[in-house]
Amino acid sequence: MTTTKVHPQIASLRTLQAQDRRLTALERQLGGIPRRLKELDTDLVKLEQMLDNERTKLEDTRSFQTRQEIQLAEEEELVRNSKAKLGQIKTSRELNATQREIESTRRMITARTQEISKLQEAVDTTEARIAKMDAALSQLRSQAAAEKERLTTEQAKLERAIRRAQKSRSGLTAEIDRDTLRKYERIRRRTGGMAFVPARRERCTACKMMVAHINYMRLLKGQEIVSCESCHRLLYWAGHFPSADEAKQNEPKPKAAPAPKKKKRAAK
Ligand SMILES: [Zn+2]
């Protein structure tokens, strides 16, 4: 077996890189949860504010309508009083004046009645809108509650997975010499992920640059870890880990790459 020839540190570092990649992904997922929880609250608050605005508008319209109704009642009272006065009027001039007053008040009554019915329409429309928004709000509330519960469960799950990963990580780091580990950590911070990458066909698979022949020969022997001269990542030879799936899994992907092609083979 080729793998038995590889220095154990290479295998350990390779496993560490795979786990660290997973750990980073877990931490990123965990980090996104508070933001999503906050977004749910923000959406609710927005809808609540809109609903409050509608309710305020409704109250304003209603109180305006009430004032109009009071004025209408006063105008109707005025017409009644004027009509009662008609019988006692002595002069035709006074009669004309009173009749003109009645007519003009009646015109005001007609206009105000129309205004009131328009206001009533507006009230009805706003009430219907409020009812719809209210329904949407309670739906959103229950959705948000369910989503929050899901996220909280997810959060706990991620935290457990991260604790497990960190524990197994400390087991692995103990098997790697301090200098290599320090270099690995430094590169990982700099690149935001991949620090120990396979070399294949005399190229670094991370930066795609050629590896100097002499260095590639050292990699093939599988006894030392060599740095890529271009990107300074630490290298191992892909051929020492022949499982295609594993190699694929450990293959670095450029950050802006399109969605990776799934290479799942149907079971034969
Ligand atoms: Zn490179």
Boltz pocket constraint, residues with backbone or C-beta under 6 A from the ligand:
constraints:
  - pocket:
      binder: B
      contacts: [[A, 204], [A, 205], [A, 206], [A, 207], [A, 208], [A, 209], [A, 228], [A, 229], [A, 230], [A, 231], [A, 232], [A, 233]]
      max_distance: 6.0
